[in-house]
């Protein structure tokens, strides 16, 4: 089975609730569309767990993108300087990163370098096929469709910048591709007009699986083989 979720945001309990559930086995694949760190307390622990699993695949989110420069700075600094680096980062752009950065500093240098290398290797999007249906998995979605119209194939992904795919506002009201469903996260469904709060949202050829776990909601997981929605 192929499962998709997003925006776990450091909540290890909900992550393990799915990983340890009867729905998920070593023969399955679990795609996470970005943002496993920040807001909650255990983002680094989730990262380390994902890194040692062959069947859990993380796609880059805006939080992984934004924290990477600070993680590099911490990895190459002395312990005395690390607290100042953390406080400066929080002051410039508070995104719930204090516990992630603090937890990262507790790792050995070797573990820190492994985490950095892993984050640098993350893809911006993934294209998969399940039951002859194509899916595009991308963190924030596809903005600026007003001037484009329907896209013919996946090569048109080159139109979008990294910032748009990680931060952009997804357009739900248009048809994006001729034969592909777009699955996104980033914007919790509680903040989407017309969506049921903290539930997976479907609109046209788009599906949003961010059920607001980082904002007091829940973890939503979609099984692409059966179309079943699971909540933890």
Z-matrix of the N, CA and C atoms (Angstrom, degrees):
N
C 1 1.455
C 2 1.530 1 110.19
N 3 1.321 2 115.64 1 149.58
C 4 1.452 3 122.14 2 177.43
C 5 1.526 4 108.42 3 -112.59
N 6 1.331 5 116.76 4 124.84
C 7 1.463 6 122.81 5 -178.26
C 8 1.525 7 109.68 6 -118.50
N 9 1.340 8 115.23 7 149.72
C 10 1.458 9 120.82 8 179.98
C 11 1.529 10 109.45 9 -135.82
N 12 1.336 11 116.49 10 136.78
C 13 1.463 12 122.92 11 173.21
C 14 1.524 13 107.47 12 -147.75
N 15 1.317 14 116.33 13 178.28
C 16 1.465 15 120.19 14 177.10
C 17 1.518 16 109.84 15 -155.12
N 18 1.329 17 115.65 16 167.73
C 19 1.460 18 123.27 17 167.86
C 20 1.525 19 113.44 18 50.72
N 21 1.327 20 115.99 19 57.25
C 22 1.464 21 121.06 20 177.54
C 23 1.521 22 110.82 21 -76.15
N 24 1.310 23 117.26 22 -27.50
C 25 1.466 24 123.91 23 168.12
C 26 1.528 25 114.77 24 49.61
N 27 1.323 26 115.65 25 47.55
C 28 1.454 27 118.72 26 169.85
C 29 1.511 28 116.35 27 80.33
N 30 1.331 29 118.34 28 10.40
C 31 1.461 30 120.60 29 -178.89
C 32 1.528 31 109.31 30 -97.74
N 33 1.323 32 113.71 31 89.98
C 34 1.461 33 122.33 32 -173.51
C 35 1.521 34 111.96 33 -64.02
N 36 1.340 35 117.44 34 -37.31
C 37 1.454 36 120.46 35 -177.57
C 38 1.515 37 112.32 36 -59.74
N 39 1.329 38 117.16 37 -48.17
C 40 1.455 39 120.86 38 -179.81
C 41 1.530 40 111.42 39 -67.05
N 42 1.323 41 115.75 40 -37.26
C 43 1.472 42 120.11 41 176.11
C 44 1.527 43 110.61 42 -59.25
N 45 1.326 44 116.62 43 -49.25
C 46 1.470 45 119.99 44 179.49
C 47 1.529 46 111.85 45 -69.56
N 48 1.327 47 117.32 46 -30.36
C 49 1.464 48 119.05 47 177.16
C 50 1.523 49 110.49 48 -56.47
N 51 1.348 50 116.22 49 -40.04
C 52 1.468 51 118.09 50 176.97
C 53 1.522 52 111.47 51 -77.81
N 54 1.325 53 117.81 52 -48.29
C 55 1.463 54 121.12 53 -177.27
C 56 1.526 55 111.19 54 -56.17
N 57 1.326 56 116.88 55 -37.66
C 58 1.472 57 121.38 56 -176.86
C 59 1.520 58 112.90 57 -91.21
N 60 1.323 59 117.68 58 0.42
C 61 1.456 60 120.33 59 -177.38
C 62 1.528 61 110.93 60 -77.86
N 63 1.334 62 115.59 61 164.17
C 64 1.467 63 120.76 62 179.21
C 65 1.519 64 111.47 63 -69.26
N 66 1.345 65 117.17 64 -13.97
C 67 1.459 66 120.13 65 -179.38
C 68 1.529 67 112.48 66 -74.57
N 69 1.346 68 117.48 67 -21.41
C 70 1.458 69 121.10 68 -172.51
C 71 1.513 70 110.96 69 -118.99
N 72 1.338 71 115.67 70 130.84
C 73 1.464 72 120.81 71 179.33
C 74 1.517 73 109.77 72 -133.53
N 75 1.323 74 116.27 73 176.54
C 76 1.461 75 121.36 74 -179.31
C 77 1.523 76 112.01 75 -66.01
N 78 1.305 77 117.40 76 -17.92
C 79 1.464 78 121.29 77 179.87
C 80 1.526 79 112.33 78 -87.49
N 81 1.327 80 117.12 79 -8.31
C 82 1.461 81 122.03 80 -179.68
C 83 1.522 82 110.73 81 -91.83
N 84 1.335 83 116.32 82 169.33
C 85 1.464 84 122.52 83 175.57
C 86 1.523 85 108.40 84 -128.15
N 87 1.328 86 115.70 85 134.52
C 88 1.464 87 122.58 86 -178.20
C 89 1.521 88 108.35 87 -119.65
N 90 1.340 89 116.22 88 112.90
C 91 1.457 90 121.64 89 175.29
C 92 1.528 91 109.33 90 -95.34
N 93 1.336 92 116.13 91 132.28
C 94 1.459 93 121.64 92 175.96
C 95 1.528 94 107.07 93 -116.40
N 96 1.340 95 116.60 94 119.19
C 97 1.464 96 120.56 95 -172.67
C 98 1.526 97 110.46 96 -89.52
N 99 1.318 98 116.10 97 59.29
C 100 1.455 99 120.76 98 170.54
C 101 1.513 100 116.31 99 87.80
N 102 1.328 101 113.86 100 161.50
C 103 1.459 102 124.48 101 173.38
C 104 1.527 103 113.36 102 63.30
N 105 1.318 104 116.46 103 61.25
C 106 1.462 105 119.45 104 171.74
C 107 1.526 106 111.26 105 -90.23
N 108 1.327 107 117.25 106 -10.39
C 109 1.470 108 121.03 107 -177.21
C 110 1.529 109 110.96 108 -108.61
N 111 1.354 110 115.24 109 169.55
C 112 1.470 111 125.11 110 175.84
C 113 1.536 112 111.97 111 73.46
N 114 1.335 113 114.34 112 161.88
C 115 1.472 114 125.57 113 -178.48
C 116 1.525 115 111.28 114 71.83
N 117 1.309 116 118.83 115 -60.81
C 118 1.455 117 121.56 116 176.93
C 119 1.521 118 111.37 117 -87.36
N 120 1.349 119 116.95 118 174.40
C 121 1.474 120 120.47 119 -170.03
C 122 1.519 121 115.97 120 -85.95
N 123 1.335 122 119.46 121 -14.39
C 124 1.466 123 119.56 122 -166.49
C 125 1.526 124 113.56 123 -124.25
N 126 1.322 125 117.52 124 35.46
C 127 1.457 126 120.26 125 -178.70
C 128 1.512 127 113.77 126 -60.70
N 129 1.327 128 117.62 127 -40.98
C 130 1.462 129 120.68 128 -178.95
C 131 1.525 130 110.25 129 -67.94
N 132 1.320 131 117.11 130 -38.35
C 133 1.475 132 119.85 131 177.70
C 134 1.522 133 110.99 132 -63.58
N 135 1.328 134 116.71 133 -38.09
C 136 1.464 135 119.75 134 176.85
C 137 1.519 136 109.85 135 -65.59
N 138 1.336 137 116.66 136 -44.02
C 139 1.466 138 119.91 137 177.26
C 140 1.530 139 111.65 138 -56.41
N 141 1.323 140 116.47 139 -47.52
C 142 1.459 141 120.11 140 -178.55
C 143 1.521 142 111.18 141 -62.81
N 144 1.320 143 116.90 142 -35.74
C 145 1.461 144 119.71 143 178.57
C 146 1.527 145 110.63 144 -68.13
N 147 1.335 146 116.31 145 -44.85
C 148 1.467 147 120.21 146 179.08
C 149 1.526 148 110.31 147 -60.04
N 150 1.315 149 116.69 148 -40.91
C 151 1.462 150 121.39 149 -175.40
C 152 1.522 151 112.73 150 -61.66
N 153 1.330 152 117.57 151 -25.99
C 154 1.459 153 118.75 152 -178.63
C 155 1.523 154 113.35 153 -100.27
N 156 1.327 155 116.23 154 9.30
C 157 1.476 156 120.87 155 177.51
C 158 1.529 157 109.98 156 -111.29
N 159 1.315 158 116.14 157 130.74
C 160 1.455 159 120.86 158 178.39
C 161 1.524 160 112.44 159 -76.62
N 162 1.314 161 117.33 160 -22.55
C 163 1.472 162 120.12 161 -172.68
C 164 1.527 163 113.27 162 -109.58
N 165 1.323 164 117.99 163 15.39
C 166 1.464 165 121.82 164 170.98
C 167 1.526 166 106.55 165 -118.16
N 168 1.324 167 116.56 166 119.16
C 169 1.467 168 122.14 167 -172.28
C 170 1.516 169 109.43 168 -118.41
N 171 1.327 170 115.58 169 120.58
C 172 1.463 171 121.41 170 179.44
C 173 1.521 172 109.93 171 -98.33
N 174 1.326 173 116.23 172 130.37
C 175 1.450 174 123.68 173 172.12
C 176 1.530 175 106.92 174 -100.82
N 177 1.322 176 116.56 175 145.13
C 178 1.465 177 120.32 176 -173.42
C 179 1.530 178 111.83 177 -63.81
N 180 1.326 179 115.88 178 134.98
C 181 1.450 180 122.81 179 171.78
C 182 1.512 181 110.46 180 -112.77
N 183 1.319 182 116.30 181 173.01
C 184 1.461 183 118.79 182 -177.99
C 185 1.530 184 112.40 183 -66.42
N 186 1.338 185 118.22 184 -28.76
C 187 1.465 186 119.65 185 179.52
C 188 1.529 187 110.94 186 -71.61
N 189 1.324 188 118.54 187 -40.64
C 190 1.466 189 120.17 188 174.76
C 191 1.530 190 110.17 189 -62.31
N 192 1.316 191 116.09 190 -40.03
C 193 1.464 192 121.49 191 179.45
C 194 1.527 193 111.55 192 -65.02
N 195 1.321 194 117.36 193 -45.51
C 196 1.464 195 121.22 194 -174.75
C 197 1.521 196 112.69 195 -71.95
N 198 1.337 197 117.54 196 -33.98
C 199 1.463 198 119.73 197 -175.95
C 200 1.522 199 113.74 198 -84.01
N 201 1.315 200 117.71 199 -17.65
C 202 1.461 201 120.15 200 -173.94
C 203 1.529 202 113.30 201 -55.98
N 204 1.342 203 120.51 202 -46.17
C 205 1.477 204 118.98 203 178.80
C 206 1.530 205 112.78 204 -60.25
N 207 1.327 206 117.14 205 -38.42
C 208 1.468 207 120.19 206 179.62
C 209 1.525 208 111.05 207 -69.26
N 210 1.331 209 117.18 208 -38.94
C 211 1.462 210 120.23 209 177.02
C 212 1.523 211 110.91 210 -61.73
N 213 1.319 212 116.89 211 -39.40
C 214 1.470 213 120.24 212 176.84
C 215 1.526 214 110.88 213 -63.39
N 216 1.332 215 114.91 214 -42.66
C 217 1.468 216 118.86 215 179.77
C 218 1.520 217 110.80 216 -62.79
N 219 1.326 218 116.99 217 -41.96
C 220 1.457 219 121.07 218 178.75
C 221 1.521 220 111.76 219 -64.43
N 222 1.326 221 116.64 220 -39.86
C 223 1.462 222 120.81 221 -176.84
C 224 1.522 223 112.24 222 -66.27
N 225 1.321 224 116.78 223 -24.64
C 226 1.468 225 120.28 224 -177.69
C 227 1.533 226 112.34 225 -109.24
N 228 1.330 227 116.39 226 18.09
C 229 1.465 228 120.37 227 -179.53
C 230 1.525 229 109.92 228 -114.97
N 231 1.304 230 116.13 229 164.15
C 232 1.463 231 120.77 230 176.63
C 233 1.517 232 109.14 231 -85.39
N 234 1.331 233 118.00 232 159.23
C 235 1.466 234 121.70 233 -176.72
C 236 1.527 235 113.78 234 -56.43
N 237 1.292 236 118.87 235 -32.86
C 238 1.463 237 122.06 236 -178.50
C 239 1.530 238 110.59 237 -66.17
N 240 1.318 239 116.45 238 -35.36
C 241 1.466 240 120.82 239 -177.09
C 242 1.531 241 112.57 240 -81.96
N 243 1.329 242 117.96 241 -17.71
C 244 1.457 243 120.23 242 -170.51
C 245 1.531 244 113.05 243 -64.88
N 246 1.321 245 117.66 244 -39.92
C 247 1.457 246 119.60 245 -179.61
C 248 1.523 247 111.41 246 -63.79
N 249 1.325 248 116.64 247 -39.33
C 250 1.464 249 120.59 248 177.86
C 251 1.532 250 110.62 249 -64.40
N 252 1.315 251 116.46 250 -39.67
C 253 1.469 252 120.48 251 178.40
C 254 1.530 253 110.56 252 -63.28
N 255 1.331 254 116.23 253 -42.92
C 256 1.468 255 120.65 254 179.58
C 257 1.520 256 110.79 255 -63.69
N 258 1.317 257 117.36 256 -47.57
C 259 1.463 258 120.64 257 -177.76
C 260 1.534 259 111.31 258 -64.67
N 261 1.320 260 117.13 259 -36.61
C 262 1.464 261 120.55 260 178.05
C 263 1.517 262 110.65 261 -66.51
N 264 1.324 263 117.10 262 -42.14
C 265 1.464 264 121.45 263 179.98
C 266 1.522 265 110.76 264 -62.67
N 267 1.334 266 116.69 265 -42.87
C 268 1.467 267 120.96 266 179.76
C 269 1.522 268 110.60 267 -65.90
N 270 1.332 269 116.63 268 -39.59
C 271 1.457 270 120.41 269 -179.06
C 272 1.525 271 111.95 270 -66.34
N 273 1.320 272 116.54 271 -36.53
C 274 1.469 273 120.42 272 -178.01
C 275 1.526 274 111.10 273 -74.85
N 276 1.326 275 117.22 274 -43.79
C 277 1.469 276 120.34 275 -175.96
C 278 1.520 277 109.75 276 -150.79
N 279 1.333 278 117.81 277 87.59
C 280 1.466 279 120.44 278 -178.83
C 281 1.529 280 111.80 279 -73.89
N 282 1.328 281 116.85 280 112.59
C 283 1.467 282 121.87 281 179.51
C 284 1.532 283 110.92 282 -128.61
N 285 1.338 284 115.73 283 29.29
C 286 1.459 285 119.46 284 179.52
C 287 1.515 286 113.67 285 73.52
N 288 1.343 287 116.73 286 30.41
C 289 1.455 288 121.03 287 -170.54
C 290 1.517 289 115.08 288 -95.97
N 291 1.331 290 119.12 289 -3.39
C 292 1.467 291 120.13 290 -173.17
C 293 1.531 292 111.78 291 -55.21
N 294 1.324 293 117.67 292 -50.94
C 295 1.463 294 119.94 293 -176.24
C 296 1.524 295 111.48 294 -68.65
N 297 1.327 296 117.61 295 -34.00
C 298 1.462 297 119.93 296 176.81
C 299 1.520 298 110.51 297 -62.54
N 300 1.331 299 116.86 298 -47.46
C 301 1.465 300 120.43 299 -178.60
C 302 1.523 301 111.68 300 -67.07
N 303 1.322 302 116.29 301 -39.80
C 304 1.466 303 120.25 302 179.07
C 305 1.529 304 110.85 303 -64.89
N 306 1.331 305 115.98 304 -42.93
C 307 1.458 306 121.12 305 179.24
C 308 1.529 307 110.37 306 -64.51
N 309 1.316 308 116.60 307 -38.80
C 310 1.465 309 120.92 308 178.95
C 311 1.528 310 110.72 309 -61.60
N 312 1.330 311 117.53 310 -38.98
C 313 1.469 312 121.78 311 -179.06
C 314 1.522 313 112.04 312 -65.73
N 315 1.320 314 118.32 313 -21.66
C 316 1.471 315 121.41 314 -179.82
C 317 1.528 316 111.55 315 -80.69
N 318 1.319 317 117.88 316 -13.34
C 319 1.460 318 120.62 317 179.04
C 320 1.525 319 110.36 318 -73.22
N 321 1.314 320 115.66 319 157.41
C 322 1.464 321 119.36 320 172.02
C 323 1.529 322 108.89 321 -68.54
N 324 1.325 323 116.84 322 162.15
C 325 1.466 324 120.24 323 178.33
C 326 1.533 325 110.62 324 -58.12
N 327 1.311 326 115.74 325 -40.93
C 328 1.470 327 119.33 326 -179.90
C 329 1.522 328 110.93 327 -61.41
N 330 1.341 329 116.90 328 -43.54
C 331 1.465 330 120.13 329 178.56
C 332 1.526 331 111.22 330 -65.68
N 333 1.332 332 116.55 331 -38.55
C 334 1.460 333 119.82 332 178.17
C 335 1.523 334 111.11 333 -61.18
N 336 1.311 335 117.24 334 -44.25
C 337 1.464 336 120.51 335 179.61
C 338 1.531 337 110.80 336 -64.96
N 339 1.327 338 116.84 337 -36.59
C 340 1.465 339 120.29 338 178.17
C 341 1.522 340 110.75 339 -64.55
N 342 1.321 341 116.88 340 -42.20
C 343 1.468 342 120.59 341 178.25
C 344 1.528 343 110.42 342 -63.11
N 345 1.311 344 117.18 343 -44.42
C 346 1.470 345 121.16 344 179.76
C 347 1.526 346 110.45 345 -62.03
N 348 1.327 347 116.91 346 -46.40
C 349 1.468 348 120.19 347 178.86
C 350 1.521 349 111.15 348 -60.09
N 351 1.327 350 115.87 349 -40.16
C 352 1.462 351 119.64 350 179.96
C 353 1.528 352 111.17 351 -65.17
N 354 1.321 353 117.24 352 -46.62
C 355 1.462 354 120.35 353 -179.83
C 356 1.525 355 111.39 354 -62.57
N 357 1.318 356 116.69 355 -35.94
C 358 1.461 357 119.95 356 178.24
C 359 1.525 358 112.31 357 -68.30
N 360 1.317 359 117.15 358 -20.72
C 361 1.467 360 120.89 359 -177.33
C 362 1.528 361 113.20 360 -89.20
N 363 1.333 362 117.65 361 -7.30
C 364 1.464 363 120.24 362 -173.45
C 365 1.526 364 111.71 363 -67.22
N 366 1.323 365 115.52 364 141.67
C 367 1.462 366 121.95 365 177.05
C 368 1.528 367 110.49 366 -82.81
N 369 1.331 368 115.67 367 153.98
C 370 1.461 369 121.44 368 176.09
C 371 1.521 370 112.19 369 -78.19
N 372 1.301 371 116.74 370 -27.07
C 373 1.472 372 120.31 371 178.36
C 374 1.516 373 109.08 372 -158.22
N 375 1.311 374 115.85 373 165.45
C 376 1.463 375 122.25 374 178.97
C 377 1.519 376 107.78 375 -137.72
N 378 1.323 377 115.94 376 139.06
C 379 1.459 378 122.21 377 176.48
C 380 1.519 379 107.50 378 -113.84
N 381 1.328 380 117.08 379 122.23
C 382 1.457 381 121.60 380 -178.14
C 383 1.526 382 109.61 381 -131.98
N 384 1.324 383 116.14 382 164.93
C 385 1.460 384 121.80 383 177.08
C 386 1.517 385 108.72 384 -129.92
N 387 1.330 386 115.90 385 130.17
C 388 1.465 387 122.29 386 178.82
C 389 1.523 388 108.01 387 -133.77
N 390 1.313 389 116.90 388 125.28
C 391 1.466 390 121.49 389 -178.34
C 392 1.531 391 111.58 390 52.54
N 393 1.319 392 115.85 391 42.09
C 394 1.473 393 123.25 392 179.00
C 395 1.525 394 113.44 393 66.54
N 396 1.319 395 117.62 394 13.28
C 397 1.461 396 121.67 395 174.86
C 398 1.522 397 108.70 396 -107.80
N 399 1.340 398 117.34 397 128.82
C 400 1.457 399 121.63 398 178.11
C 401 1.523 400 110.27 399 -86.67
N 402 1.325 401 115.14 400 142.91
C 403 1.458 402 122.50 401 178.37
C 404 1.528 403 109.18 402 -131.03
N 405 1.313 404 115.41 403 139.35
C 406 1.467 405 122.16 404 169.77
C 407 1.512 406 107.65 405 -107.72
N 408 1.333 407 116.76 406 120.71
C 409 1.462 408 122.43 407 179.15
C 410 1.522 409 107.90 408 -105.08
N 411 1.336 410 116.95 409 118.06
C 412 1.467 411 121.01 410 -176.79
C 413 1.522 412 108.46 411 -148.94
N 414 1.326 413 117.31 412 140.60
C 415 1.458 414 120.62 413 -168.68
C 416 1.524 415 114.04 414 -59.81
N 417 1.332 416 116.93 415 -65.55
C 418 1.469 417 119.01 416 -173.66
C 419 1.519 418 113.18 417 -90.99
N 420 1.322 419 117.18 418 -22.41
C 421 1.450 420 119.41 419 178.63
C 422 1.509 421 113.42 420 110.44
N 423 1.318 422 115.23 421 -160.58
C 424 1.459 423 122.19 422 -172.97
C 425 1.520 424 109.65 423 -121.90
N 426 1.322 425 118.11 424 104.98
C 427 1.456 426 121.53 425 178.57
C 428 1.522 427 111.56 426 -88.76
N 429 1.324 428 115.56 427 175.74
C 430 1.474 429 122.43 428 168.78
C 431 1.523 430 113.48 429 60.75
N 432 1.306 431 117.19 430 44.13
C 433 1.458 432 118.85 431 178.00
C 434 1.519 433 113.18 432 -85.80
N 435 1.307 434 117.68 433 -10.19
C 436 1.456 435 120.96 434 -175.04
C 437 1.529 436 111.67 435 -57.28
N 438 1.333 437 116.97 436 -36.14
C 439 1.454 438 120.38 437 -176.83
C 440 1.527 439 112.92 438 -94.33
N 441 1.337 440 117.38 439 -1.96
C 442 1.466 441 119.21 440 -171.97
C 443 1.517 442 113.39 441 -103.74
N 444 1.336 443 117.27 442 -40.29
C 445 1.449 444 118.85 443 -170.68
C 446 1.515 445 109.93 444 75.77
N 447 1.309 446 116.12 445 -169.04
C 448 1.453 447 121.30 446 -176.32
C 449 1.522 448 111.22 447 -71.25
N 450 1.327 449 117.10 448 134.44
C 451 1.456 450 121.75 449 179.95
C 452 1.522 451 109.87 450 -87.39
N 453 1.310 452 115.25 451 142.70
C 454 1.455 453 119.89 452 -174.45
C 455 1.527 454 112.83 453 -85.25
N 456 1.316 455 117.77 454 -35.54
C 457 1.444 456 119.40 455 -177.23
C 458 1.528 457 110.18 456 -155.95
N 459 1.321 458 115.68 457 177.91
C 460 1.448 459 120.79 458 -173.04
C 461 1.527 460 113.59 459 -72.67
N 462 1.326 461 118.36 460 -15.38
C 463 1.455 462 118.14 461 176.53
C 464 1.520 463 111.13 462 -62.28
N 465 1.324 464 117.21 463 -22.38
C 466 1.454 465 120.51 464 -179.78
C 467 1.526 466 112.15 465 -68.23
N 468 1.330 467 118.76 466 -8.34
C 469 1.456 468 121.44 467 176.05
C 470 1.526 469 111.20 468 -62.51
N 471 1.326 470 117.38 469 -22.01
C 472 1.465 471 120.25 470 178.19
C 473 1.524 472 112.06 471 -65.67
N 474 1.316 473 116.83 472 -14.16
C 475 1.472 474 120.96 473 178.33
C 476 1.523 475 111.08 474 -65.19
N 477 1.343 476 116.90 475 -30.18
C 478 1.455 477 121.32 476 -172.05
C 479 1.523 478 111.63 477 -92.22
N 480 1.332 479 115.98 478 144.11
C 481 1.455 480 121.72 479 174.91
C 482 1.524 481 110.26 480 -84.80
N 483 1.326 482 115.84 481 164.76
C 484 1.465 483 120.72 482 176.46
C 485 1.525 484 110.35 483 -58.87
N 486 1.315 485 117.62 484 -42.18
C 487 1.460 486 121.52 485 -178.44
C 488 1.532 487 111.05 486 -63.12
N 489 1.327 488 116.98 487 -39.14
C 490 1.467 489 119.80 488 179.48
C 491 1.523 490 111.19 489 -65.51
N 492 1.323 491 117.65 490 -42.52
C 493 1.460 492 120.88 491 -178.51
C 494 1.526 493 112.26 492 -70.19
N 495 1.346 494 116.59 493 -25.40
C 496 1.466 495 120.60 494 -178.32
C 497 1.523 496 113.48 495 -95.58
N 498 1.333 497 117.66 496 -27.90
C 499 1.458 498 121.28 497 -173.58
C 500 1.531 499 113.84 498 -124.81
N 501 1.301 500 117.33 499 -18.81
C 502 1.465 501 120.98 500 -170.15
C 503 1.519 502 113.96 501 -64.32
N 504 1.321 503 115.54 502 155.35
C 505 1.459 504 122.03 503 177.18
C 506 1.528 505 108.92 504 -82.55
N 507 1.314 506 117.49 505 119.51
C 508 1.469 507 121.08 506 -179.09
C 509 1.523 508 110.69 507 -71.16
N 510 1.313 509 115.34 508 140.95
C 511 1.462 510 120.81 509 175.49
C 512 1.530 511 108.83 510 -94.06
N 513 1.333 512 116.05 511 116.27
C 514 1.458 513 121.13 512 -179.82
C 515 1.527 514 112.39 513 -91.26
N 516 1.323 515 117.46 514 -19.27
C 517 1.457 516 121.55 515 -168.33
C 518 1.515 517 113.61 516 -87.01
N 519 1.338 518 118.63 517 0.91
C 520 1.460 519 120.75 518 -176.90
C 521 1.526 520 110.04 519 -122.15
N 522 1.330 521 115.58 520 160.55
C 523 1.458 522 120.74 521 172.65
C 524 1.521 523 107.45 522 -87.78
N 525 1.323 524 116.55 523 126.64
C 526 1.460 525 120.31 524 -170.93
C 527 1.523 526 112.80 525 -91.98
N 528 1.319 527 117.42 526 -48.81
C 529 1.459 528 121.83 527 -177.37
C 530 1.528 529 109.52 528 -129.38
N 531 1.313 530 115.39 529 164.83
C 532 1.463 531 119.06 530 -178.71
C 533 1.522 532 112.57 531 -74.12
N 534 1.340 533 116.88 532 -28.06
C 535 1.469 534 118.65 533 -171.80
C 536 1.522 535 113.42 534 -144.50
N 537 1.336 536 117.93 535 22.50
C 538 1.466 537 120.74 536 -171.24
C 539 1.522 538 111.11 537 -132.55
N 540 1.334 539 116.22 538 136.00
C 541 1.457 540 122.44 539 174.09
C 542 1.529 541 108.11 540 -93.44
N 543 1.325 542 116.41 541 134.50
C 544 1.464 543 122.20 542 -178.86
C 545 1.528 544 108.89 543 -99.56
N 546 1.329 545 117.40 544 123.38
C 547 1.469 546 121.97 545 178.46
C 548 1.523 547 108.30 546 -112.89
N 549 1.324 548 116.13 547 126.39
C 550 1.461 549 122.08 548 -174.17
C 551 1.525 550 111.04 549 -130.24
N 552 1.332 551 115.10 550 170.50
C 553 1.461 552 123.11 551 171.27
C 554 1.515 553 108.14 552 -132.17
N 555 1.336 554 115.85 553 -133.10
C 556 1.465 555 124.58 554 170.50
C 557 1.533 556 113.75 555 75.55
N 558 1.312 557 117.71 556 -56.20
C 559 1.460 558 121.01 557 -179.41
C 560 1.526 559 109.46 558 -100.94
N 561 1.342 560 118.05 559 111.17
C 562 1.464 561 119.16 560 179.48
C 563 1.522 562 111.72 561 -56.16
N 564 1.318 563 115.74 562 141.04
C 565 1.460 564 119.45 563 -175.98
C 566 1.527 565 112.42 564 -63.29
N 567 1.330 566 118.25 565 -20.11
C 568 1.470 567 120.09 566 176.60
C 569 1.528 568 111.85 567 -65.96
N 570 1.335 569 116.65 568 -15.48
C 571 1.460 570 120.81 569 -179.88
C 572 1.529 571 112.84 570 -105.19
N 573 1.330 572 117.26 571 10.56
C 574 1.465 573 121.34 572 179.43
C 575 1.524 574 109.12 573 -105.55
N 576 1.312 575 117.33 574 123.85
C 577 1.462 576 121.50 575 178.37
C 578 1.527 577 110.32 576 -59.89
N 579 1.323 578 115.46 577 128.84
C 580 1.454 579 120.60 578 177.66
C 581 1.507 580 114.63 579 90.22
N 582 1.328 581 118.20 580 -9.03
C 583 1.465 582 121.07 581 179.31
C 584 1.521 583 110.38 582 -91.09
N 585 1.338 584 116.45 583 149.14
C 586 1.461 585 120.58 584 173.14
C 587 1.521 586 107.80 585 -75.73
N 588 1.332 587 117.69 586 123.87
C 589 1.471 588 119.90 587 -175.40
C 590 1.521 589 112.50 588 -56.03
N 591 1.335 590 114.73 589 133.99
C 592 1.461 591 122.86 590 173.83
C 593 1.522 592 113.44 591 62.58
N 594 1.325 593 116.29 592 25.62
C 595 1.463 594 121.83 593 172.50
C 596 1.536 595 108.29 594 -125.84
N 597 1.311 596 117.20 595 154.95
C 598 1.453 597 121.73 596 177.74
C 599 1.526 598 109.17 597 -60.61
N 600 1.334 599 116.24 598 135.04
C 601 1.464 600 122.73 599 -173.22
C 602 1.523 601 110.00 600 -112.99
N 603 1.328 602 116.41 601 130.14
C 604 1.460 603 122.47 602 178.80
C 605 1.517 604 108.31 603 -119.47
N 606 1.329 605 114.94 604 131.97
C 607 1.464 606 120.10 605 179.19
C 608 1.530 607 108.36 606 -150.57
N 609 1.319 608 117.31 607 114.61
C 610 1.453 609 120.48 608 -178.31
C 611 1.511 610 111.32 609 59.91
N 612 1.337 611 116.93 610 -124.32
C 613 1.459 612 120.04 611 178.40
C 614 1.527 613 111.85 612 -100.01
N 615 1.340 614 116.96 613 23.57
C 616 1.460 615 122.10 614 -178.64
C 617 1.525 616 111.30 615 -119.50
N 618 1.325 617 115.56 616 146.96
C 619 1.467 618 122.37 617 174.66
C 620 1.528 619 107.62 618 -135.14
N 621 1.327 620 117.14 619 128.54
C 622 1.458 621 122.07 620 174.55
C 623 1.523 622 108.43 621 -107.23
N 624 1.351 623 116.20 622 125.69
C 625 1.467 624 120.88 623 -176.66
C 626 1.528 625 112.62 624 -110.44
N 627 1.344 626 117.39 625 11.81
C 628 1.472 627 120.52 626 176.95
C 629 1.525 628 108.44 627 -85.69
N 630 1.319 629 115.83 628 101.06
C 631 1.467 630 121.39 629 -176.39
C 632 1.528 631 112.35 630 -97.55
N 633 1.327 632 115.92 631 26.97
C 634 1.454 633 121.09 632 168.03
C 635 1.505 634 116.70 633 75.19
N 636 1.340 635 118.31 634 26.04
C 637 1.463 636 119.71 635 -178.53
C 638 1.521 637 111.96 636 -58.43
N 639 1.330 638 117.64 637 -35.54
C 640 1.457 639 120.93 638 179.21
C 641 1.508 640 114.40 639 -75.35
N 642 1.333 641 117.17 640 -3.92
C 643 1.464 642 122.19 641 -178.53
C 644 1.524 643 111.81 642 -126.17
N 645 1.328 644 116.77 643 26.96
C 646 1.454 645 120.77 644 178.72
C 647 1.507 646 114.26 645 90.51
N 648 1.329 647 117.69 646 7.55
C 649 1.459 648 121.50 647 179.77
C 650 1.516 649 111.54 648 -89.98
N 651 1.330 650 116.32 649 -136.46
C 652 1.450 651 120.38 650 -176.38
C 653 1.528 652 110.11 651 -139.91
N 654 1.333 653 116.04 652 169.39
C 655 1.447 654 121.76 653 175.57
C 656 1.523 655 108.30 654 -89.46
N 657 1.326 656 116.13 655 121.07
C 658 1.455 657 121.11 656 175.40
C 659 1.513 658 109.66 657 -104.14
N 660 1.320 659 117.00 658 131.67
C 661 1.463 660 122.79 659 179.71
C 662 1.522 661 108.41 660 -125.78
N 663 1.322 662 116.84 661 128.37
C 664 1.456 663 122.16 662 -178.64
C 665 1.522 664 109.38 663 -108.33
N 666 1.334 665 116.51 664 127.28
C 667 1.460 666 121.59 665 173.81
C 668 1.528 667 108.12 666 -89.86
N 669 1.314 668 117.32 667 117.35
C 670 1.458 669 120.74 668 -175.98
C 671 1.526 670 112.38 669 -75.62
N 672 1.312 671 118.04 670 -23.54
C 673 1.462 672 120.35 671 179.44
C 674 1.519 673 112.29 672 -71.97
N 675 1.340 674 116.23 673 -37.55
C 676 1.468 675 120.98 674 -174.41
C 677 1.510 676 113.79 675 -113.30
N 678 1.345 677 116.43 676 -10.45
C 679 1.486 678 122.69 677 -175.67
C 680 1.523 679 111.95 678 68.94
N 681 1.326 680 118.20 679 14.82
C 682 1.466 681 122.74 680 -179.54
C 683 1.516 682 110.34 681 -76.98
N 684 1.327 683 115.72 682 139.29
C 685 1.461 684 122.20 683 175.89
C 686 1.530 685 108.76 684 -102.00
N 687 1.330 686 115.85 685 128.91
C 688 1.457 687 122.57 686 178.30
C 689 1.509 688 108.95 687 -117.46
N 690 1.346 689 116.57 688 142.87
C 691 1.459 690 120.61 689 -177.76
C 692 1.529 691 109.93 690 -131.59
N 693 1.345 692 114.73 691 140.68
C 694 1.465 693 121.42 692 -176.87
C 695 1.519 694 109.84 693 -136.75
